[in-house]
Amino acid sequence: MVSFREGHILSAERKPVDRRKQVIEAAKRSFASFGYKATTMEQVAKLAGVGKGTIYTFFSNKEQLFDEIMSGMIHDMREIAEETLNSSLPFAETLTGVLSRLLDYRDRHQLAVKLSQEVRDIGTAVAKEGLDQLEGAIVAFIARHVKVYVDRGEVKPCDPDLTAYLMLKTYLALTVDGPYLRQPLGKEEVLKHFRFYWMEGLAVR
């Protein structure tokens, strides 16, 4: 038999259930498994083990729930980028390292993979907007650090946002999106080409 004191301690130690977090985790699983369009609030409620009304106490609709999840992914990507950034390294090495980690996270994340499939197969507008948010977050982070290198005098004055966007597209062309590559390039080859086009240039001096 549990004494009053023991019962009081057990009760104090028992943490209240975070229903909001429960709903978000269930929504992540649903969107990652079924995509945006096929996910319903009923599915999310079932996965979360709550009534549908519980979801509406936190989120007005599916779009708001999806936005919350995308914001969480962007937060995770920002943390990854901050961990990877090493401003003591040269410009090309630093930013290729950051791009590599961010895109690896995006490509391994089940939700991002599912959204990419959905956009490719049926062109769901909200799914495309979600992917655009991820790309925009990568560009914004890179742009901020391009400006750091410009201010330090290690890079010529330039438009940081445009430069970051072009850097991202160059990196993608050298890795996953390059239709002209006969075979995938290794990391050292990617860095070599990235350094050549971005730091050395084609012009003979």
N, C-alpha and C positions, 0 to 999 in steps of 0.2 A: 504494500500500500504506500502510495506517495504522500509524504508529509506536506503540510501546508507550505512550509518553507521551501521544500524541493519543488513543489508545483509552481510556486511564485518565481523561482529562479528559471525553471524551464519556460514559463510564460514570458519572462523578460528576455530570454535568449532567442525566442522564436520571432523572427523578423516578419513584419507585415508583407504580404504579397504585393509586388509592384505590378499592378494590372496594366499600366501604360507600357512598361517595358515588355510585358508578356505579349501584348497586342503587337508591338513593333517587331519582336522576334518572330512571331507567327506570320506577320505580313511579309517579312524578308523571305521566309521559306516558301510562301505562296507565290510571290512575284518571281522568285528564282526557279520555281518548279513549273509554273504555268504561264509566266509572262505577265505583262501589265493587263492586256485586254481580257484575258481569260480569268483573272483573279476577281473574286467577288468578296464583299464584306462578310457574306455568310461563310465562305471558305475560311477567311481569316479568323472569324469567331470560333469556328469549329476547331481549327488548329490551336488556337489560344486557350480553348476550354472555357470560354466565357460566352455570355449572351451577346447578340448583335448590338443591343442597346448600350452595352459597356463600351464598345468601340466608339460610339457616337458621343460619349462623355469626354473623349480626348480628341477625336478627329471628326470633322464635319462630313467628309466624303473620302472616297478612295484616292483622289488626286492629292489631298492634303497628307494622307498617310504615306503615299509614294514620295512626296516632297521631303517628308521627315526622314525617310530612309536614304534618299539621295544625299541629303545634307550630312547624314552620318557617314556615308562613304567619303564625301569630300573632306570631312574632318579627319578621317583616318588617313587619307592620302596626304593631307597637309602635315600630319605627324610623321609619316614615312619620309616625306621630302625634307623636313627639318632634321630628322635623324641622319639622313644621307649627306646633307650639305656639308661640304668641307671647304671653306673659303680660303684655306691655305694652299689648295691645289690650283693649277691653272684653270682658266675659264672653261675650255673644252672638256677636260677631264671631270670637272665638278658637275657641269650641267648634263653631260651624257650619263653620269652616274645617277643623277636625280631622275632623269627621263626613264632610264632603264628600270629603276625601282618602281616608279609610278605606273608605268605601262605594264610591268609584270603583275603588279597588284590588280590593275584593271582587268587584265586578260585572265587572271586566275580566279577572280571573284565570280561566283556562279551567277549572281544577278546581272552583272555587266555582260557576261556571255549570253545569257538568255535574252536580254534586251537587244543585243546585237543581232541575234537570230530572228527576233520578232521584227525588227526594223527591216532586215533583209527579206524576210518572207512575206510580211503583210503590211509593212510600212506604217505601223502604229505611231501617230504623231507624238503622243506623250512619251513613249519609249525613246523616240529620237531626241526629244527635248532632254530626257534624263541623261542620255549619252553626251549630248552637247554640253550639259552642265559639267560633266566629268572632264571633258576636253577643255572647257573654259577655265576650270579650276587649275588644270595643269599649266595652261598658258599664263594665267594670272600669277602663279607662283614663280614660273621661270622669268616672266617679265620683271617681277620685283627684284630678282637677283641679277638680271642683266643690268638693271639700273645701278646696282651696287658696284659691279665691275666697271661700268662707265664712270661713276663718281670716283672710283679709285684710279682711273686713268689707264686701266688694263684693256679696255675696249673703246673703240671710237664712239663718239656721240651718235645715237640712233634712236629710233622709235622703239621703246622696250616691248610694247604689246605686239607690234608687227614682227619684230625680231624673234620674240618668243614663239609666235605662231609659226613662222617659217622654220625655226629650229625644230619644233615638234614635227612638222611635216617632213623635214629632211630626215629626222631620226626614224620616223615611220617608214619612209621610202627605203631606208637602208635595212630595215628589219622586217616587220610583218606585212607591210603594204607594197613592197617593191615587186611589181609584175615583171620587171625587166631583168631581175636577178636570176641567174641560172641555178644558183643554190644559196641557201641562207648564209649570211656572213657571221663569223664569230665575233665576240665582243671586241677583241683587239682590232679586227678589220673595221668594224663599225666606228670605233674611236679614231682609227687612222683616217678614214674617209671624212668623218665629221670634222676632225681637226683640219684636214686639207681644205675642205670647202668653206669652213667657217673662220679659220684662223690664218691660213696661208693664201688661199685664193688662186684663181687660174692665171691671173695676169703675170707676165714675166717682168720682174723689176730689175 
